């Protein structure tokens, strides 16, 4: 009797433990069951994972996470058709979850169903166009199908989404590098095809149309940026922001160019007789913090000999250069006391660089008449690079980002001066002169606006 009694409690304890486990399984939350199934799957115990998920689906037939995990298990063993059905059921149960549609796309790809994969990816992007993996998979699909234009567009979106993002995984970085190469190659091929098509018509167009249309093509194909006015002073609205003005606006330019030799000779005689007339172009106030001009501050690497400076005549230089003065005074320059005209010989020493900068106001055009230009000198305004040619003048808008280089071993010299922006009417010029006169008078006498 003692032995049987000893055995009784042990049997009861086992029964109670079984009852407890059964109740736990019945009462486990979906979250607990999904966690348990995930642990089984991670450990390679897929049968146990499927068993837990089956019990969960008995309780909640449309549980999307359970359906999705069963789909992943099927996908792992290559059962793409089964995985597709499970993923579709999951996506229908939670249609706003893009990860579920991404899994549908993976199953469709395993089945080699291009249209099925496309449809699933479209569902992803309809939820969020910024879904990076959705865009990558769409670009890969389009590229695989030979849809190069669409693929380039999708890869462009991928590159835009990842621009400026740091610490990307190595595999993704390689994907992005491949994407850049594909987009670059595609754009180059597309550009060549288009340019071949418009070539004959463009060849017969006038110089202005050629320049503007070529800039249009270059912008369209990502070969150049379009720059805008950046005025540190007065900005006059609605004037064309053209990097280089067309010569037709300056009918006097050819006559000026014919005086190049005489102007050059006067400059050479000037600096030979009195080199002190040349001073640093950049002269910053004491205490100015370091900036892009610091290297040129007080330096003759970029020097200037002024004939006029902000409307003030430099008699010493002007008297030494009478033919230059006569050529300038024959032009329709602005005459604004304390502001215009300005005219000077600009000297850029060998291996010097004038950093990118913008000017004061777009109400003026800046004229360059190159006098001494060794090989290796160039000038950029906005997205257009030019090489100076001795005796060939041009006009540009200096409120558009511009810079200059002298990469030669010799001095570069250009006569620089300002005129009115050719898009201003005579009436607008008079209004501007009156504006400056009134504003300057107010600043000179505070009682005017007291």
Secondary structure as GFF3:
##gff-version 3
##sequence-region A 1 450
A	DSSP	alpha_helix	2	27	.	.	.	ID=ss1
A	DSSP	alpha_helix	30	42	.	.	.	ID=ss2
A	DSSP	alpha_helix	46	59	.	.	.	ID=ss3
A	DSSP	alpha_helix	64	76	.	.	.	ID=ss4
A	DSSP	alpha_helix	80	93	.	.	.	ID=ss5
A	DSSP	alpha_helix	98	110	.	.	.	ID=ss6
A	DSSP	alpha_helix	114	127	.	.	.	ID=ss7
A	DSSP	alpha_helix	132	144	.	.	.	ID=ss8
A	DSSP	alpha_helix	148	162	.	.	.	ID=ss9
A	DSSP	alpha_helix	170	204	.	.	.	ID=ss10
A	DSSP	alpha_helix	207	220	.	.	.	ID=ss11
A	DSSP	beta_strand	244	245	.	.	.	ID=ss12
A	DSSP	three_ten_helix	247	249	.	.	.	ID=ss13
A	DSSP	alpha_helix	253	257	.	.	.	ID=ss14
A	DSSP	alpha_helix	260	273	.	.	.	ID=ss15
A	DSSP	three_ten_helix	275	277	.	.	.	ID=ss16
A	DSSP	beta_strand	279	280	.	.	.	ID=ss17
A	DSSP	three_ten_helix	294	296	.	.	.	ID=ss18
A	DSSP	beta_strand	302	309	.	.	.	ID=ss19
A	DSSP	beta_strand	312	313	.	.	.	ID=ss20
A	DSSP	alpha_helix	315	320	.	.	.	ID=ss21
A	DSSP	alpha_helix	322	329	.	.	.	ID=ss22
A	DSSP	beta_strand	343	348	.	.	.	ID=ss23
A	DSSP	beta_strand	352	357	.	.	.	ID=ss24
A	DSSP	beta_strand	364	372	.	.	.	ID=ss25
A	DSSP	beta_strand	377	381	.	.	.	ID=ss26
A	DSSP	beta_strand	384	386	.	.	.	ID=ss27
A	DSSP	beta_strand	394	396	.	.	.	ID=ss28
A	DSSP	beta_strand	402	406	.	.	.	ID=ss29
A	DSSP	beta_strand	412	420	.	.	.	ID=ss30
A	DSSP	alpha_helix	426	444	.	.	.	ID=ss31
A	DSSP	three_ten_helix	446	449	.	.	.	ID=ss32
###
